[in-house]
Amino acid sequence: MKKALLKQLAFSGIRLIVLLYLAVLAANYLNGRNFSDYLGRTMIKVHAEGKMGPDANQLSRLLLEKDTRTLQGLLDRNYNIYALVITDCRTGNDTCPGQNILFQTNPTLIPDEHIDAGSLDNFPYVLLRRQSSSILQLLRKEGGAAGHSGEIIGRVYSISTIPSFKEDYRNWLSDPFRDNELWRTYLKTMTGCLLASLFVWLVLELLLKLRRTEVRNARQREAELMRDVDNYLNQLDEKGRQIEEQQNLSNSQFATYIGRIRELEQRLQDVGEHRQVAEQIIRDLEEDNLRRSAELKGQLDRTRAEKEQLRTEVERYKRSVGRDRVEASNALSSAIGTRTGAAFEQQVIDRIVGSDKGKSGEWRLVTNFDVSGGQGGSRFVDCIVISKECLVVVEVKGYYGTIEAEGSVENSTWLCRGSNNRIVEIRGEGGDNPYHQVHDYVVNLMNLVKKRLPQLPVFGVIVFPEKSDISGIGTSIGRFYRITGADRLLSVLGQMEAEARRGHPFSKRPSLAEIEDVMRGK
């Protein structure tokens, strides 16, 4: 379990790293687009404002007039694109060693650029000349050579201040929170991509967790279903063995009885009346044995048929996939639940019939009795125990596990919590829980017998398998209702009978046959 958890955490971490890496790549691409858009907007703004650079003649005039304020303003106006530097170089050669910087764009506007006179030879320049108004100058203008006349008074160098995207991005990474319009865009884009990747990762992990939970529940359901199948097959095998043992025992007893009667017949062969009696007894025993054998054989055949049918449903479930597997699972669960409940009900009936009072005739058992009396829908009771002292409605619930109630036992839903902590609701026919169902049966049965047997009390008992834990709901609901396990059922029936006897100690009690006739409306 620990290794599986560590493996899941490792894969989750790998997915997070991959998503963050993709987010960084996406942010880098988008920031490249942001850089291009920003540069384009800057160029458009400069063009629109007519700030592509001052005229060389204008700079020469301001330099000669020593209008430093206007001159510095012209140099500072274009710092977003390039910086301008004016030197005192008066030669027309490409290089000018020893030149000095007279004016330059304010360094505070371009903090990332350091300009010195020694490095100016690497940048383009324009010569500044003293302008003349002579006739010669006018003639040169007409001849198109005005740009090359006049005394050289200096140079103006143009130094680009626009970095490449890689340079600008590296500078931003070194100080990501600096107050720069473009860099703030970089930060917002990177933060948005990282947050988006984290959101995608969280959603992906949630979906994967839901999928793992669904797969785990399906496996648990399948394992539980297979356990139920194995348990029911074992029950059928055990039932088959018991039926075979009963059949063998019955045959053995029959052979013993026949032997004894043959011996008696041999002794009484000269007495005709005794011979006829013996032959009649033999015929009755043979018929009873044939009937018993046929019943046992029918039970054994039905058990084998149930086993084969269950195995067929199991094979169908194993071969099914997808939606068919869900339908096969529901069908198999329904088959197991129905047959398990019917088997448990038969066990309870056999226990009552096989008890000492059942064998002696002190108790009579009626099964599948409709207590509705023709009013409303049918209400068939699992079984009713008839005693001279009382009537007991027995409702059998084949739920294995811990039995508990959501609230009060009388008026809330009953639940069965299995060994795998799976919770199943225990429904009652015509009510919210088994108590409502039994209460309805008891009231209807009282209405059937109260006119002719008004003093005969009617009790109700709910029976769960002996392995089920009923401590959560108790064993008694009021005076007339009990909850018990199958192992204590006979004791509870005896207690109810004794309580009814104490309630009516001297009344004349009808026979069991009379009570049943009253129930059946005879």
Secondary structure, DSSP 8 states (H G I E B T S, - for coil): -HHHHHHHHHHHHHHHHHHHHHHHHHHHHHHHHHHHHHHHHHHHHHHHTT-S---HHHHHHHHHHT-HHHHHHHHHTTTTTEEEEEE-----SS--TT--EEEE--GGG-TT----GGGGGGS-EEEEE----SHHHHHHHHTT-GGG-S-EEEEEEEEE----HHHHHHHHHHSTTSS-HHHHHHHHHHHHHHHHHHHHHHHHHHHHHHHHHHHHHHHHHHHHHHHHHHHHHHHHHHHHHHHHHHHHHHHHHHHHHHHHHHHHHHHTTT-HHHHHHHHHHHHHHHHHHHHHHHHHHHHHHHHHHHHHHHHHHHHHHHH--HHHHHHHHHHHHHHHHHHHHHHHHHHHHHHHHTSHHHHHTS-EEEEEEE-STTSSS--EEEEEEE-SS-EEEEEE----SEEEESS-TTTS-EEEE-TTS-EEEE-BTTBSSHHHHHHHHHHHHHHHHTTT-TT--EEEEEEE-TTSB-TTT-SEETTTEEEEEGGGHHHHHHHHHHHHHHHSSSS----HHHHHHHHTT-
